Amino acid sequence: GLIAGYYGGWADDVISWAINTLSAIPVLFLLLIAVALWQPSAELLTVILAALGWVGTSRLVRGEVLSLRERDYIMAARVIGVKDQRILLKHVIPNAIYPTLILASMNIGADVISFAALSFLGIGTEVGYADWGQMIAFARNWIPSLATYWWIVLFPALALIFFTLGWNLVGDALRDIMDPRLRRGR
């Protein structure tokens, strides 16, 4: 995203094509295919989520860099002959990192929900891992007596909800802290 946004031209075309192609493939679909082909494990699911998790982030970074490269201080650095590598390291990356951190904090909850969904279906992590999806799946056997054993489903589901909500609130708080337009009003 950084290279595509800063240099533009054919680099932007090639990188954007690759990003758009990968973003057209649903991550959960690829997880299901991988679990069907190989033995499901936490490591396999982590590798797949990490291998495809960068796609949305790179689109965000590209958009940020496209807006940053037109700023006056970047153009002034170019005019006085500063090399692109130094401009990227000193000016572009520090200014483009904040939206990336916010998106990353919000993606943590989505990744945990993906793990829990696969574990609930019985194709996630192995039995024995402390996984909220497995806990909720094991509680299915107690559904006829759920009025008596209500906590078996409630607490893992609440833990999953609060974990995801917590990371979304962290991302929202980071946005509030790092957005200069919101700081002006204080």
TIKE-932410 format. One record per residue (C-alpha): x, y, z. Coordinates in steps of 0.25 Angstrom, whole numbers, plus 5000, padded with zeros to 4 digits. Example, Ala and Ser with C-alpha at 12.3 -4.5 7.8 and 13.67 -1.06 7.14 Angstrom:
{X 5049&Y 4982&Z 5031}
{X 5055&Y 4996&Z 5029}
***
This chain:
{X 5000&Y 5000&Z 5000}
{X 5011&Y 5009&Z 5003}
{X 5019&Y 5007&Z 4990}
{X 5006&Y 5007&Z 4982}
{X 5001&Y 5020&Z 4988}
{X 5014&Y 5028&Z 4988}
{X 5020&Y 5024&Z 4974}
{X 5007&Y 5022&Z 4966}
{X 5008&Y 5018&Z 4952}
{X 5010&Y 5003&Z 4948}
{X 5014&Y 5000&Z 4962}
{X 5000&Y 5005&Z 4967}
{X 4993&Y 4997&Z 4956}
{X 5000&Y 4984&Z 4959}
{X 4999&Y 4985&Z 4974}
{X 4984&Y 4990&Z 4974}
{X 4981&Y 4978&Z 4964}
{X 4987&Y 4968&Z 4974}
{X 4980&Y 4975&Z 4986}
{X 4966&Y 4975&Z 4979}
{X 4968&Y 4961&Z 4975}
{X 4971&Y 4956&Z 4989}
{X 4960&Y 4964&Z 4995}
{X 4950&Y 4958&Z 4986}
{X 4952&Y 4944&Z 4993}
{X 4944&Y 4943&Z 5006}
{X 4954&Y 4939&Z 5017}
{X 4944&Y 4930&Z 5024}
{X 4943&Y 4922&Z 5011}
{X 4958&Y 4920&Z 5010}
{X 4958&Y 4916&Z 5024}
{X 4948&Y 4905&Z 5021}
{X 4956&Y 4900&Z 5009}
{X 4969&Y 4900&Z 5017}
{X 4962&Y 4892&Z 5028}
{X 4956&Y 4882&Z 5018}
{X 4970&Y 4880&Z 5012}
{X 4979&Y 4880&Z 5024}
{X 4977&Y 4876&Z 5039}
{X 4971&Y 4888&Z 5046}
{X 4980&Y 4894&Z 5056}
{X 4982&Y 4908&Z 5063}
{X 4995&Y 4910&Z 5055}
{X 4988&Y 4907&Z 5041}
{X 4977&Y 4917&Z 5044}
{X 4986&Y 4928&Z 5049}
{X 4995&Y 4927&Z 5037}
{X 4983&Y 4928&Z 5028}
{X 4977&Y 4940&Z 5035}
{X 4991&Y 4947&Z 5035}
{X 4993&Y 4944&Z 5021}
{X 4980&Y 4950&Z 5017}
{X 4978&Y 4960&Z 5028}
{X 4988&Y 4970&Z 5021}
{X 4979&Y 4973&Z 5009}
{X 4969&Y 4983&Z 5016}
{X 4981&Y 4989&Z 5023}
{X 4988&Y 4991&Z 5010}
{X 4976&Y 4998&Z 5004}
{X 4975&Y 5007&Z 5016}
{X 4990&Y 5011&Z 5015}
{X 4990&Y 5013&Z 5000}
{X 4978&Y 5023&Z 5002}
{X 4986&Y 5030&Z 5013}
{X 4999&Y 5031&Z 5005}
{X 4991&Y 5036&Z 4993}
{X 4986&Y 5048&Z 5002}
{X 4999&Y 5050&Z 5009}
{X 5008&Y 5051&Z 4997}
{X 5001&Y 5063&Z 4992}
{X 5003&Y 5071&Z 5005}
{X 5012&Y 5083&Z 5005}
{X 5023&Y 5077&Z 5014}
{X 5025&Y 5065&Z 5005}
{X 5026&Y 5074&Z 4992}
{X 5036&Y 5083&Z 4999}
{X 5044&Y 5071&Z 5003}
{X 5044&Y 5066&Z 4988}
{X 5048&Y 5080&Z 4983}
{X 5060&Y 5081&Z 4992}
{X 5065&Y 5068&Z 4987}
{X 5062&Y 5058&Z 4999}
{X 5062&Y 5044&Z 4995}
{X 5049&Y 5036&Z 4994}
{X 5053&Y 5026&Z 5004}
{X 5056&Y 5037&Z 5015}
{X 5042&Y 5044&Z 5011}
{X 5035&Y 5031&Z 5013}
{X 5042&Y 5027&Z 5026}
{X 5042&Y 5041&Z 5033}
{X 5029&Y 5047&Z 5028}
{X 5020&Y 5037&Z 5021}
{X 5020&Y 5025&Z 5030}
{X 5019&Y 5033&Z 5043}
{X 5007&Y 5040&Z 5038}
{X 5000&Y 5028&Z 5032}
{X 5002&Y 5018&Z 5043}
{X 4991&Y 5023&Z 5052}
{X 4979&Y 5019&Z 5044}
{X 4986&Y 5006&Z 5042}
{X 4987&Y 5004&Z 5057}
{X 4972&Y 5007&Z 5058}
{X 4969&Y 4997&Z 5048}
{X 4978&Y 4986&Z 5054}
{X 4971&Y 4988&Z 5067}
{X 4957&Y 4986&Z 5061}
{X 4962&Y 4974&Z 5053}
{X 4966&Y 4966&Z 5066}
{X 4952&Y 4964&Z 5070}
{X 4948&Y 4960&Z 5056}
{X 4959&Y 4949&Z 5055}
{X 4955&Y 4944&Z 5069}
{X 4940&Y 4943&Z 5064}
{X 4946&Y 4935&Z 5052}
{X 4953&Y 4925&Z 5061}
{X 4941&Y 4924&Z 5070}
{X 4932&Y 4921&Z 5058}
{X 4940&Y 4910&Z 5052}
{X 4942&Y 4904&Z 5066}
{X 4927&Y 4904&Z 5068}
{X 4925&Y 4897&Z 5055}
{X 4935&Y 4887&Z 5060}
{X 4946&Y 4890&Z 5049}
{X 4954&Y 4900&Z 5057}
{X 4965&Y 4897&Z 5067}
{X 4967&Y 4883&Z 5073}
{X 4959&Y 4879&Z 5085}
{X 4966&Y 4883&Z 5098}
{X 4969&Y 4898&Z 5094}
{X 4962&Y 4908&Z 5102}
{X 4953&Y 4913&Z 5091}
{X 4940&Y 4921&Z 5093}
{X 4934&Y 4914&Z 5080}
{X 4937&Y 4901&Z 5086}
{X 4931&Y 4904&Z 5099}
{X 4918&Y 4909&Z 5093}
{X 4918&Y 4896&Z 5084}
{X 4920&Y 4887&Z 5096}
{X 4908&Y 4894&Z 5102}
{X 4899&Y 4889&Z 5091}
{X 4898&Y 4876&Z 5098}
{X 4892&Y 4883&Z 5110}
{X 4881&Y 4890&Z 5102}
{X 4869&Y 4882&Z 5108}
{X 4873&Y 4886&Z 5122}
{X 4878&Y 4900&Z 5118}
{X 4868&Y 4906&Z 5128}
{X 4876&Y 4899&Z 5139}
{X 4890&Y 4900&Z 5133}
{X 4889&Y 4914&Z 5127}
{X 4903&Y 4919&Z 5130}
{X 4909&Y 4908&Z 5121}
{X 4905&Y 4916&Z 5109}
{X 4904&Y 4930&Z 5115}
{X 4918&Y 4932&Z 5120}
{X 4926&Y 4928&Z 5108}
{X 4917&Y 4936&Z 5099}
{X 4918&Y 4948&Z 5107}
{X 4933&Y 4947&Z 5108}
{X 4933&Y 4946&Z 5093}
{X 4924&Y 4958&Z 5092}
{X 4932&Y 4967&Z 5102}
{X 4945&Y 4963&Z 5096}
{X 4941&Y 4968&Z 5082}
{X 4934&Y 4980&Z 5088}
{X 4946&Y 4983&Z 5096}
{X 4956&Y 4983&Z 5084}
{X 4946&Y 4991&Z 5076}
{X 4945&Y 5002&Z 5087}
{X 4960&Y 5002&Z 5088}
{X 4960&Y 5005&Z 5073}
{X 4950&Y 5016&Z 5074}
{X 4958&Y 5022&Z 5086}
{X 4970&Y 5022&Z 5078}
{X 4963&Y 5029&Z 5067}
{X 4958&Y 5039&Z 5076}
{X 4972&Y 5041&Z 5082}
{X 4979&Y 5042&Z 5069}
{X 4970&Y 5050&Z 5060}
{X 4975&Y 5064&Z 5060}
{X 4961&Y 5070&Z 5056}
{X 4956&Y 5065&Z 5069}
{X 4967&Y 5071&Z 5077}
{X 4965&Y 5085&Z 5072}
{X 4951&Y 5085&Z 5079}
{X 4958&Y 5083&Z 5093}
***
